[in-house]
């Protein structure tokens, strides 16, 4: 097997590791930060969601520079933003500065969620694209698992343990910045900018058998309505919302919404708090998320072995059924439980229900979303389409994560209602996937556009 596309995909997917780490690491620090700066439920929700505010803008803004300056250059800027965020969050003594550096980290996460999967999709041969693009998600869940693990290991360092939790991200961020210098630019971006000779060399290196034909197909897809070739400088001006791309827009937006309406980010961000509400001790509450993270990693890896065999749609259907059941069971476990006075012995079934939910999420939505969104838009608007899907994802993540502590602190049955809502949303997700969503496995990016009737 040609290992070149695998190597460069794994390097690009390190942005996913930092994405996952940044997403989950706050779970270990959020209660200490709440006490340190005497934050209300509203301000605490804002502190946790500040990173997500950054992700919204990062995902919205990343598409234009990625289209104009190239995927590789934007990935390098993302690595620098991760470094700044880790250093700033670990060292700042002021809440407002902490919020600022959280937002910077969020900018990196949002931009990474657009550019990382897009780059990997564009350098992957069709037969490997699901697994290679899925490596981004594997790295996300690996980052989540490592964040939970380091949170648990650092918890007894002292009153500044939360600074170690957040600051350790400097190591993978620095490694990411160094390794990015060894990867090529996306060949499809090179074609988009009239650099066919460079693109042909890279297409050949990644194992495409007929690079010249592939480049011709790309040029055919860059025809406008008058059958004239779009000039490179005009490509960034092509509108995403002219009606031509209504199908991929709808698929990307709805799938991204359901990804977060599962409650995944509320569970990842507030895992120790959820376990404390269920009656676990503090040490147990920090240990249980390690098991959740390990399950997430295992089942995402399992999904990667099936995604190019059974397809994206089948994984989503299987995952929806499992998530409906386990979220419903979690809701039942919290029925009648007052978070302010949790059961002394602890409801130990909660860990089973949340691991079950995470298992089916990792096997379906978690594994599929970034692969699918990176596949369904044509080259001329892929960065804009990826931005839209990611923007929708992070808007919903910010809403879910900001409101969760407000709901559970403002209502004795807040946890119960939250999990009932998440379960209901996954029922709707099942119906949408089954009835509406297309399958993209085994198709080249150019063939997918033809299947959707875009060309």
C-alpha positions in Angstrom: 0.0 0.0 0.0 1.1 3.5 -0.8 1.8 5.0 2.7 2.4 8.6 1.5 -1.3 9.7 1.7 -1.6 7.9 5.1 1.4 9.8 6.5 0.3 13.3 5.4 -3.3 12.6 6.5 -2.2 11.6 10.0 -0.1 14.8 10.3 -3.0 16.9 9.2 -5.3 15.1 11.6 -3.2 16.1 14.6 -5.3 19.3 14.4 -8.2 16.9 15.3 -6.2 15.8 18.4 -5.9 19.4 19.5 -9.5 20.0 18.7 -10.6 17.1 21.0 -8.2 18.1 23.8 -9.3 21.7 23.8 -12.9 20.6 23.8 -12.7 18.2 26.7 -9.9 19.6 29.0 -12.2 22.4 30.4 -14.3 19.6 32.1 -11.5 19.1 34.7 -11.0 22.8 35.4 -14.5 24.3 35.2 -15.6 23.8 38.8 -12.3 25.1 40.2 -12.6 28.2 37.9 -16.2 28.7 39.0 -14.9 28.9 42.6 -11.8 30.8 41.9 -13.6 33.7 40.2 -16.9 33.3 42.1 -18.9 32.8 38.9 -22.7 32.5 38.7 -24.3 29.7 36.7 -24.8 32.1 33.7 -21.1 33.3 33.8 -19.9 29.7 34.3 -21.8 28.6 31.3 -20.3 31.5 29.4 -16.8 30.6 30.5 -17.1 27.1 29.3 -18.9 28.2 26.1 -16.4 31.0 25.4 -14.3 28.5 23.4 -17.3 27.6 21.4 -18.0 31.2 20.6 -14.5 31.2 19.1 -15.3 28.0 17.2 -18.3 29.7 15.6 -16.2 32.5 14.2 -13.3 30.2 13.4 -15.5 27.9 11.4 -17.2 30.9 9.7 -13.9 32.7 8.7 -11.7 29.8 7.8 -13.1 29.0 4.4 -12.0 32.2 2.7 -8.3 32.1 3.5 -8.3 28.3 2.9 -9.6 29.0 -0.6 -7.4 32.0 -1.3 -4.1 31.1 0.4 -4.2 27.3 0.5 -5.1 24.6 3.1 -1.6 24.1 4.3 -0.9 27.8 5.3 -4.2 28.0 7.2 -3.4 24.7 9.1 -0.1 26.3 10.2 -1.9 29.4 11.5 -4.2 27.1 13.4 -1.3 25.4 15.1 0.0 28.8 16.3 -3.4 29.7 17.7 -3.5 26.4 19.7 -0.1 27.3 21.1 -1.2 30.8 22.2 -4.3 29.5 23.8 -2.5 26.8 25.8 0.1 29.3 27.1 -2.4 32.0 27.8 -5.0 29.9 29.6 -2.3 28.3 31.8 -0.7 31.5 32.9 -3.4 34.2 33.1 -4.5 35.4 36.6 -7.5 37.4 35.2 -10.9 36.0 34.2 -11.3 38.3 31.2 -7.9 37.3 29.8 -8.8 33.7 30.4 -11.9 34.2 28.4 -9.9 35.8 25.6 -7.4 32.9 25.4 -10.3 30.4 25.5 -11.8 32.2 22.5 -8.5 32.0 20.7 -8.4 28.3 21.3 -12.0 28.1 20.0 -10.9 30.0 16.8 -8.3 27.3 16.2 -10.9 24.5 16.9 -13.5 26.0 14.5 -11.0 26.6 11.7 -9.5 23.1 12.2 -12.9 21.5 11.9 -13.2 23.1 8.5 -9.7 22.9 7.0 -8.5 19.6 8.5 -11.2 17.3 7.1 -11.2 19.2 3.8 -7.5 18.9 3.3 -7.5 15.2 4.1 -10.4 14.5 1.9 -8.7 16.3 -1.0 -5.4 14.3 -0.7 -7.1 10.9 -0.2 -7.7 8.3 -2.9 -11.4 7.3 -3.1 -10.8 3.8 -1.7 -9.2 5.2 1.4 -11.0 8.5 1.8 -13.5 7.4 4.5 -10.8 6.0 6.7 -8.2 8.8 6.1 -10.8 11.6 6.6 -12.1 9.6 9.6 -8.6 9.8 11.1 -9.4 13.4 11.9 -12.3 12.1 14.1 -10.1 9.4 15.6 -7.6 12.1 16.7 -10.5 14.2 18.1 -11.6 11.3 20.4 -7.9 10.5 21.2 -7.5 14.2 22.3 -10.7 13.9 24.4 -9.4 10.7 26.1 -5.9 12.2 26.8 -7.6 15.3 28.2 -9.7 13.3 30.6 -6.6 11.2 31.5 -4.4 14.2 32.2 -7.2 15.9 34.1 -7.3 12.9 36.4 -3.5 12.7 36.8 -3.1 16.4 37.6 -6.1 16.7 40.0 -4.0 16.3 43.1 -1.1 18.6 42.1 -2.5 21.4 44.2 -4.6 24.6 43.7 -3.0 25.3 40.4 -3.7 21.8 39.0 -6.2 23.3 36.5 -3.3 25.4 35.0 -1.4 22.2 34.3 -4.5 20.6 32.8 -4.8 23.5 30.3 -1.1 24.2 29.7 0.0 20.7 28.7 -1.6 21.3 25.3 1.6 23.2 24.4 3.4 19.9 23.6 1.1 18.5 20.9 0.5 22.0 19.5 4.2 22.6 19.0 4.6 19.1 17.4 1.7 19.9 15.0 3.4 23.1 13.9 6.7 21.4 13.2 5.2 18.4 11.3 3.0 20.6 9.1 6.2 21.8 7.3 6.6 18.4 5.8 3.3 18.0 4.1 2.3 19.2 0.5 -0.4 21.6 -0.5 -3.8 20.1 -1.5 -3.6 19.0 -5.2 -7.2 20.0 -5.7 -6.5 23.5 -4.4 -3.5 23.7 -6.8 -5.8 22.7 -9.7 -8.3 25.4 -8.5 -5.5 27.9 -8.9 -4.2 26.8 -12.3 -1.1 25.0 -11.0 -1.8 21.7 -12.8 1.8 20.5 -13.1 2.3 20.7 -9.3 -1.0 19.0 -8.7 -0.2 16.2 -11.1 3.0 15.4 -9.2 1.1 15.2 -5.9 -1.8 13.2 -7.3 0.7 10.6 -8.6 2.5 10.5 -5.2 -0.7 9.8 -3.3 -1.5 6.9 -5.7 -4.0 8.2 -8.2 -3.5 6.0 -11.3 -4.5 8.7 -13.9 -3.7 12.1 -12.5 -4.2 13.8 -15.9 -7.7 12.5 -16.2 -8.5 13.5 -12.7 -7.3 17.1 -13.3 -9.5 17.2 -16.5 -12.5 16.2 -14.4 -11.7 18.9 -11.9 -11.6 21.5 -14.7 -14.9 20.2 -16.0 -16.5 20.8 -12.6 -15.2 24.4 -12.7 -17.4 25.4 -15.6 -19.9 28.2 -15.0 -23.4 28.3 -16.5 -22.0 29.6 -19.8 -19.6 26.7 -20.0 -16.6 29.0 -19.6 -13.8 28.0 -17.2 -13.8 29.9 -14.0 -10.6 31.8 -13.5 -8.8 31.0 -10.2 -9.4 34.5 -8.9 -13.1 34.1 -9.6 -13.6 30.8 -7.7 -13.6 32.5 -4.3 -16.5 34.7 -5.5 -18.8 31.8 -6.5 -21.9 32.0 -4.4 -22.8 29.0 -2.2 -26.4 30.1 -1.9 -27.4 30.5 -5.5 -29.7 27.5 -5.4 -27.4 25.1 -7.2 -26.0 23.7 -4.0 -29.3 23.4 -2.0 -29.0 19.7 -1.5 -25.5 19.5 0.0 -26.3 22.7 2.1 -29.3 21.0 3.6 -27.5 17.7 4.2 -24.6 19.5 5.9 -26.7 21.8 8.1 -29.1 19.2 9.3 -26.5 16.6 10.0 -24.4 19.2 11.9 -27.4 20.2 14.0 -28.3 16.7 15.0 -24.6 16.0 15.9 -24.9 18.5 18.7 -28.6 18.0 19.6 -27.4 14.6 20.8 -26.0 16.5 23.8 -22.5 15.2 23.1 -20.7 18.5 24.0 -22.7 19.0 27.2 -21.7 15.5 28.3 -18.0 16.0 27.3 -17.7 19.5 28.9 -19.6 18.7 32.1 -18.8 15.0 32.6 -17.3 15.3 36.2 -20.3 17.5 37.2 -22.8 15.0 35.8 -21.2 12.2 37.7 -21.2 14.3 40.9 -24.9 14.9 40.4 -25.4 11.2 40.2 -23.7 10.8 43.6 -20.1 9.9 42.8 -17.2 11.3 44.9 -14.9 13.9 43.5 -12.1 11.4 42.6 -14.7 9.0 41.1 -16.2 11.9 39.1 -12.9 12.7 37.5 -12.1 9.0 36.9 -15.4 8.0 35.2 -14.8 10.4 32.2 -11.6 8.5 31.4 -13.7 5.4 30.8 -16.1 7.5 28.7 -13.2 8.8 26.7 -11.7 5.3 26.2 -15.1 4.0 24.9 -15.3 7.0 22.5 -11.9 6.2 21.1 -12.5 2.4 20.8 -15.8 2.7 19.0 -14.6 5.5 16.7 -11.6 3.2 15.7 -14.1 0.4 15.2 -16.2 2.7 12.9 -13.2 3.4 10.8 -12.9 -0.3 9.9 -16.5 -0.2 8.6 -17.0 3.3 7.1 -15.6 2.4 3.6 -17.3 -1.0 3.7 -20.8 -0.5 4.9 -21.0 3.2 4.3 -21.8 6.4 6.1 -25.5 6.1 6.1 -25.6 2.6 7.7 -23.3 3.7 10.6 -25.6 6.7 11.2 -28.7 4.5 11.4 -27.2 2.0 13.8 -25.8 4.8 16.0 -29.2 6.7 16.1 -30.9 3.6 17.5 -28.3 3.1 20.2 -28.2 6.7 21.2 -32.0 6.9 21.5 -32.0 4.0 24.0 -29.0 5.0 26.2 -30.0 8.7 26.4 -33.5 7.5 27.4 -32.0 5.3 30.1 -29.8 8.2 31.4 -32.9 10.4 31.6 -34.7 7.6 33.6 -31.7 7.4 36.0 -32.0 11.1 36.7 -35.7 11.1 37.2 -36.6 12.3 40.7 -32.9 13.0 41.5 -32.1 16.4 43.0 -28.6 17.5 41.8 -28.2 19.6 45.0 -28.7 16.4 47.1 -27.4 13.5 45.1 -27.8 9.9 46.3 -25.1 9.0 48.9 -24.3 5.7 47.3 -24.2 7.1 43.7 -26.2 5.8 40.7 -23.6 3.6 39.2 -25.8 2.7 36.2 -25.1 6.2 34.9 -21.6 5.3 33.8 -23.0 2.4 31.8 -25.6 4.5 30.1 -23.1 7.3 29.2 -20.6 4.8 27.9 -23.3 3.2 25.8 -24.3 6.6 24.4 -20.7 7.5 23.7 -20.1 4.1 22.0 -23.0 4.6 19.6 -22.1 8.3 19.0 -18.5 7.4 18.2 -19.6 4.6 15.9 -21.9 6.9 14.0 -22.2 10.7 14.2 -18.7 11.1 15.6 -17.1 9.1 12.9 -19.2 10.3 9.9 -19.8 14.1 10.3 -16.5 15.5 9.2 -16.1 12.9 6.5 -19.5 13.5 5.0 -19.4 17.3 5.0 -15.9 17.3 3.4 -17.3 15.0 0.6 -20.6 16.6 -0.6 -19.5 20.0 -1.9 -17.6 20.6 -5.2 -14.1 22.0 -5.3 -15.2 25.5 -6.2 -17.2 25.9 -2.9 -15.8 23.1 -0.7 -14.2 25.5 1.8 -17.4 27.6 2.0 -19.6 24.5 2.4 -17.3 23.1 5.0 -17.4 26.4 6.8 -21.2 26.4 6.8 -21.5 22.8 8.2 -18.9 23.5 10.8 -20.5 26.9 11.7 -23.8 25.2 12.2 -22.2 22.5 14.4 -20.5 25.0 16.7 -23.5 27.3 17.0 -25.5 24.4 18.3 -22.6 23.3 20.5 -22.4 26.8 22.1 -26.1 26.8 22.7 -26.2 23.3 24.3 -23.1 23.8 26.4 -24.0 27.3 27.6 -27.5 26.3 28.6 -26.8 23.0 30.3 -25.5 24.4 33.7 -28.4 26.9 33.7 -31.0 24.2 33.2 -29.6 21.7 35.7 -29.0 24.4 38.4 -32.3 26.1 37.8 -34.6 23.0 37.9 -34.4 20.0 40.2 -35.3 17.9 37.2 -33.1 19.7 34.7 -30.8 16.7 34.1 -33.9 14.5 33.4 -35.4 16.9 30.9 -32.1 17.5 29.2 -31.6 13.8 28.5 -35.2 13.3 27.4 -34.7 16.1 24.9 -31.4 14.6 23.5 -33.1 11.2 23.1 -36.0 12.8 21.2 -33.6 14.6 18.9 -31.9 11.3 18.0 -35.2 9.9 17.0 -35.6 12.7 14.5 -32.0 12.1 13.4 -32.9 8.5 12.7 -35.8 9.5 10.5 -33.8 12.1 8.6 -30.9 9.7 7.9 -33.1 6.8 6.8 -35.4 8.8 4.6 -33.2 11.7 3.2 -29.5 11.3 3.5 -27.6 9.9 0.5 -24.7 7.4 0.6 -21.2 8.5 -0.6 -19.0 5.5 0.1 -16.7 4.3 -2.7 -17.3 7.4 -4.9 -14.7 9.9 -6.0 -15.4 13.5 -5.0 -16.2 14.3 -8.6 -18.6 11.4 -8.9 -20.5 12.5 -5.7 -21.2 15.9 -7.3 -22.7 14.1 -10.4 -24.8 11.9 -8.1 -26.2 14.9 -6.4 -27.1 16.5 -9.7 -24.8 19.5 -9.2 -23.2 19.0 -12.6 
